[in-house]
Structure formats: C-alpha cells, structure tokens
Amino acid sequence: MAGEAALGGVIKDAKEQLRALPDPLSYGLLRYLNDNVDLDGTDPAIAFNYLGRMRMGGAATAVSESLWRVCPEGLSVAGAATATPMPLTHTVLLNAGAVDTEAGPRLRA
C-alpha cells in the first residue's frame, strides 16, 4: 500500500495527542455531544468505524454474502459520488469488524 510508512506516523501522532489529554473519553464526549461547550482544536485526523461482530459459517455465511455485495447501480452511483468534489473529513478512515473464525474472534480492518 502506498504511503504505508507515513500511515504509522499519523496513527502514532493521533494516539499520543489523545493520550496527552487529562481525560480523553470525557473530552470527546464533551466536545462532540454537548452543544453548550465550545472547545478549541482541530477535528481528529483519524476516524474509526467499528462495524460490530460478524459471525461466519453455515447459514450465517449465506446471509453475510447476500448482505455484502455490489448493487447493480453501484458503479454509476460511485461514479456520480466521486465526480462531486468533497472535502476529506479525516486524514485516515479505518473500518473494522470482529469476525468469528475457528481459532476465535479476529479483528479485521
């Protein structure tokens, strides 16, 4: 993947910034969920989207495969969406989910 070495630095910088806060969880809740408080600072560089736990195997595999497929209009919709210039909301967007395997649950990103 291009830029792989730089990605590690971005993740480490974001982690260190969060770790430097006195109470990171409360800071995030206060900043994004309380309209009465205005905290200075830039938006986070990394977005993390946890998709939940996905069970595979047996009937669940058939259901999972039917849920995760490209829709017939997918390419035209994607083309229209990418033709519209939009600002990036984060430097890095990470989608992850836990997948059940024979060896136990594994985090996939």
N, C-alpha and C positions, 0 to 999 in steps of 0.2 A: 504494500500500500504506500503510495506516495506521501511523504511528509510524516512517516511513522515516528521518526526520532523526535521531531518537533511536537508531536501529539503528546508524548510522555511529559515534556516540559510544561505544556499547557495544563495537563491534568494535575501535575505536582504543584504548580503555582496556585491553581484554584483550591486545592486541598490545604495548602499552607495558609492561604488567606482565610479560609473558613476556620481552620484550627486556631488562628490568632484572635478570633472573636471571643469575648468573655463567655457568652452563652450562645453558641451557634444556632441551636434549634429555636430558641426564643427570638433571636434576631430575625431569622427567616419568617417566622410566623408573624412577628410584629411588622416587618417590612411589607409583606405581600398580602396579609389578611386583615389588617387594621387600617381602614381608610382615614382615621383620625391622626395617624402618625406619619410624618414625612421624614424618612431617613435619607441622608445624603449617600451617594455612592453609585457606582455603575451597576448595571444589571449583570448577573452572573455569566461567566464565559462558557459554562458547561450546563447543558440541560440533560437530566436523567429521567427516562420514562420507563418505569417498571411495568411490564405487561402482565405480570402475575405468573402463576404456576400452570404449566400446560402438561397434562398427562397424555402420554403416548402409549400405543399398544392396543390390540384388539379393536373393539368398536370405536374407541376414542380416536384411533389413528384415522379411520374413515371420516369421522366428524371433523377432525383437525384439518385434513386435506381439503375438505369441502369448504372450510372457513377461510383458508389461506390460499387464494388463487387470484389471478389477474382477471378482472371483469372484462367482458368483451369490449367495452368502451374505454378500457384502461389507458391504452396508448393515446387516444385522442384527448382524453381528459388530462393526462400527464403533459402532453404537448402544449395544450392551452395553458396549463398552470405554469409551465416553465417559460412560456413566451411572455408572461407578465412579470416585469421586474419587481422584485420584492426585497426589502432589506432582510439580512440574516438576523434572527433573534438571538442566536448563540454562536460562539465560535465552534463548539463541538456539541452534537446531539447524539446521545447514546441511548439506544433502545435495548432493553434486556428483559429476559424472562427466565424462569426456572423451568427446566424440562426434566420430567421423570425418566430415568434410564434404569437399566438392570442393575447398574452399580450405585444407584441412588440419585437424588436430585442434582442437577448440574445447572449452573448459571450460564446462559448463552446470550451473547451480545452481538 
